[in-house]
Amino acid sequence: MFAQPAPEMWKIVRDFNNYPVWVGGAGESRIEDGKTGDTVSAVRSVRYQDRHIRQRLLAQSDVERSQTYEFCGEPTLPVTGFQATLRITPVVDGDRAFVEWWATFDCEPLRREELTGTLQGSFGRWLESLRATLQSQAHSLRSEDAAAG
């Protein structure tokens, strides 16, 4: 659960190229072939820690505040058929948001539990990065308002 409203969160997440803005450890990111970060089929080329990752935006919905993506080329995990979806749902009580991030993939059966745990841990860390980014932005806005007032 996030204290911020879903539309506010979607403004940050919506641009597929904004990964370094809200994911700790992500470095330079660019969308290939002159496309924009909200174009379905756009490929994000990003540095995450010491790895180069390429991901393709498969679907994006402003109505559902969701995006689905896949790895391009060699995945960074020993998986096939990987697709992940991030969805931000409004929570009316308190004008907050609920965020879901899940993935489907195939792998060696003996590694399924390990890889599921790896992804759950990564998604959890990245959502905490999103939380910290939102809190930092809110703090900056409060400071600007105080200085202006």
C-alpha positions as CSV (number, residue, x, y, z in Angstrom):
1,M,0.0,0.0,0.0
2,F,1.3,3.4,-0.9
3,A,0.2,6.7,0.7
4,Q,0.2,8.5,-2.6
5,P,-2.7,8.6,-5.0
6,A,-2.6,6.2,-8.0
7,P,-2.5,9.0,-10.6
8,E,0.5,10.6,-9.0
9,M,2.4,7.3,-9.0
10,W,1.4,6.6,-12.6
11,K,3.0,9.9,-13.7
12,I,6.4,8.5,-12.6
13,V,6.0,4.8,-13.7
14,R,4.1,5.4,-17.0
15,D,7.2,6.4,-19.0
16,F,9.0,3.2,-19.7
17,N,12.3,5.1,-19.8
18,N,11.9,6.5,-16.3
19,Y,13.3,3.4,-14.7
20,P,16.4,5.2,-13.3
21,V,14.2,7.9,-11.8
22,W,12.5,5.4,-9.4
23,V,14.5,2.2,-9.3
24,G,17.6,2.3,-7.1
25,G,20.7,0.9,-8.7
26,A,19.4,1.7,-12.3
27,G,21.8,3.8,-14.3
28,E,21.5,5.3,-17.7
29,S,18.4,4.3,-19.7
30,R,17.4,5.1,-23.3
31,I,14.6,4.0,-25.6
32,E,16.0,2.6,-28.8
33,D,15.0,3.5,-32.4
34,G,13.8,7.0,-31.6
35,K,10.5,5.8,-29.9
36,T,9.1,7.4,-26.8
37,G,8.8,5.7,-23.4
38,D,5.0,5.3,-23.8
39,T,5.1,3.6,-27.2
40,V,4.1,-0.1,-27.2
41,S,7.0,-2.0,-28.7
42,A,9.5,0.5,-27.4
43,V,12.8,-1.2,-26.2
44,R,14.4,0.1,-23.0
45,S,18.1,-0.3,-22.9
46,V,19.2,0.2,-19.3
47,R,22.1,-0.4,-17.0
48,Y,21.2,-2.0,-13.7
49,Q,24.1,-2.4,-11.4
50,D,26.7,-4.1,-13.6
51,R,24.3,-5.5,-16.2
52,H,23.0,-4.2,-19.5
53,I,19.3,-5.1,-19.7
54,R,17.0,-4.7,-22.8
55,Q,13.3,-4.9,-22.3
56,R,10.3,-4.4,-24.7
57,L,7.1,-2.7,-23.7
58,L,4.3,-5.1,-24.7
59,A,1.2,-3.3,-23.4
60,Q,0.4,-0.1,-21.6
61,S,-3.0,1.0,-20.3
62,D,-3.7,4.5,-18.8
63,V,-7.1,3.2,-17.7
64,E,-5.7,0.3,-15.7
65,R,-2.4,2.2,-15.0
66,S,-0.5,-0.9,-16.0
67,Q,2.4,-1.9,-18.3
68,T,3.6,-5.3,-19.4
69,Y,7.1,-6.0,-20.7
70,E,9.5,-8.8,-21.7
71,F,13.2,-9.3,-22.0
72,C,14.8,-8.6,-25.4
73,G,17.6,-10.9,-26.4
74,E,19.3,-12.7,-23.6
75,P,17.4,-12.5,-20.3
76,T,19.3,-11.7,-17.1
77,L,17.9,-14.8,-15.4
78,P,17.8,-18.4,-16.6
79,V,14.2,-18.1,-17.8
80,T,12.2,-18.3,-21.0
81,G,8.9,-16.7,-21.9
82,F,9.3,-14.0,-19.3
83,Q,6.6,-11.3,-19.1
84,A,6.2,-8.9,-16.2
85,T,3.3,-6.6,-15.4
86,L,3.2,-3.6,-13.0
87,R,-0.3,-2.3,-12.1
88,I,-1.2,0.6,-9.9
89,T,-4.8,0.5,-8.5
90,P,-6.5,3.4,-6.7
91,V,-7.6,2.8,-3.1
92,V,-10.5,5.1,-2.4
93,D,-10.1,5.0,1.4
94,G,-7.5,7.7,2.0
95,D,-6.7,8.4,-1.7
96,R,-3.9,5.8,-1.7
97,A,-2.7,3.2,-4.1
98,F,-2.1,-0.5,-4.2
99,V,0.7,-1.7,-6.5
100,E,1.0,-5.2,-8.0
101,W,4.0,-6.4,-9.9
102,W,4.1,-10.0,-11.1
103,A,5.9,-12.1,-13.7
104,T,5.2,-15.3,-15.6
105,F,8.0,-17.4,-17.0
106,D,9.3,-20.9,-17.7
107,C,12.4,-22.4,-16.2
108,E,13.9,-25.6,-15.0
109,P,11.4,-27.1,-12.5
110,L,14.1,-27.4,-9.8
111,R,14.9,-23.7,-10.1
112,R,11.3,-22.4,-10.0
113,E,11.1,-21.7,-6.3
114,E,14.6,-20.0,-6.3
115,L,13.8,-17.8,-9.3
116,T,10.4,-16.9,-8.0
117,G,12.0,-15.8,-4.7
118,T,14.6,-13.8,-6.7
119,L,11.9,-11.9,-8.6
120,Q,9.8,-11.3,-5.5
121,G,12.9,-9.9,-3.7
122,S,13.8,-7.7,-6.7
123,F,10.2,-6.4,-7.2
124,G,10.0,-5.7,-3.5
125,R,13.3,-3.6,-3.5
126,W,12.2,-1.7,-6.6
127,L,8.8,-0.9,-5.0
128,E,10.6,0.4,-1.9
129,S,12.7,2.6,-4.3
130,L,9.5,3.9,-5.8
131,R,8.2,4.6,-2.3
132,A,11.4,6.5,-1.4
133,T,11.2,8.5,-4.6
134,L,7.6,9.5,-4.0
135,Q,8.5,10.5,-0.4
136,S,11.5,12.5,-1.5
137,Q,9.4,14.3,-4.1
138,A,6.7,15.1,-1.6
139,H,9.3,16.4,0.8
140,S,10.8,18.6,-1.9
141,L,7.4,20.0,-2.7
142,R,6.7,20.8,0.9
143,S,10.1,22.6,1.2
144,E,9.4,24.6,-1.9
145,D,5.9,25.6,-0.6
146,A,7.4,26.6,2.8
147,A,10.1,28.7,1.0
148,A,7.5,30.4,-1.2
149,G,5.1,31.1,1.7
